[in-house]
Every structure is written in C-alpha cells, then in structure tokens.
Amino acid sequence: MSGSLAREARRIPLTGSTFIRTLAALDAVPVPSAPDAFAQRLARWFDWTHAFSLSAALGDASARADVPTFGGEAALAADEREFARVKAQLAKTIADAPNGAASSRRVLRPLKDTVVPAEMPVEFATFRQRYTKCQLAMETQVVPLRRRLRATLADRSARAAKLAELDTVMEQVVGAQERAL
C-alpha cells in the first residue's frame, strides 16, 4: 500500500506525547528502495529471445532427471591442472605482448635547439594490437576450458548441472555483447 492508505493501516498510539505520535506517523512514510544498478545494467544485455533459455536454466533443479555420478578426484585434479596451465599460458601471453611504448628500433634524437616534449607520443595502434592478441589468446584457451568444466559440473549433481547450463546461457548472452564492444 502507498500514500494515505498505508498511513491509515498503521495503528498510531492514542496515548503518549506529540513527539511519540509524530515518530509513529513517520514510520508509515514509504521509503524508496535503492535501485539495483548491476541488475539494471545487466538487463540491457538481454533481449526477449534470451529469456526462454535463461528461464530454462534457472528452472527447478530437482525436476531434472538424475545425472551420472561425479568422475572422482582424478577428474577434479585434471581440471585443476588444466586451469593452472591455461592461467600460466595467458599470463605469459599478456606479459610478452608489446606494451605500447615507442619501438626500441626507432631512435629519436632531438636536433639542437629543439624543444622535446616531456612524454613521448603514445602509439595507439600498438595498444590495439596488444589488446587484440590478448583477447584472441584468452578466447582460444578459455572457451575449451569452460566447456570441459561445464561437462565436469554436469556429471556432479543436478544443482551443478543447472550451474553449467546457466553458464552456457550467460556465455551466449555476454559473449554476443563482448564481441559487439
């Protein structure tokens, strides 16, 4: 309820000082809820076609058929090793990528009586190449790892299978937006 109806529904004490009655009346004033900024921004990434797959992924996990049992500690250890390998390889790729500084092959020597800027100009093409190289390396290595981990999750339990299905939907939605950026 809102407005005057909400105030009428609450019981204001008949006894007590004016201060107490005023405080009791203030309790009935509706307070606007804080907007959930993250949810609002995320909602801009979804369209109505994603609603069906997202609804299915968020459906009741208990309604699903029983899934096979988990592959055991050996499968978990193999996934952890693969994760560590991908993480190390991506860290190396990022560290080895050009950093956008002026090329070391080019030597800039100012002429006599020339004013030299305090900072050298930034080569944005180099930054873009680095970004593209790193993004491609991440996509190439992370996508197969995610598929493998989703398969492992799907073998664990119905709730884990639900999480794997949700990750698949989110990858489709977020991936489409990511490629558009």
SULTA-V479570 format. One record per pair of residues at least 12 apart in sequence whose C-alpha atoms are under 6 Angstrom apart, sorted by the first residue. I is the first residue (numbers start at 1). J is the second residue. Records with the same first field share a line. If there is no record, write none. Layout:
BEGIN
I = J  J
END
This chain:
BEGIN
7 = 28
57 = 165  166
61 = 158  159
68 = 155
69 = 155  156
70 = 155  156
97 = 130
98 = 130
100 = 123  126  127
150 = 164
END
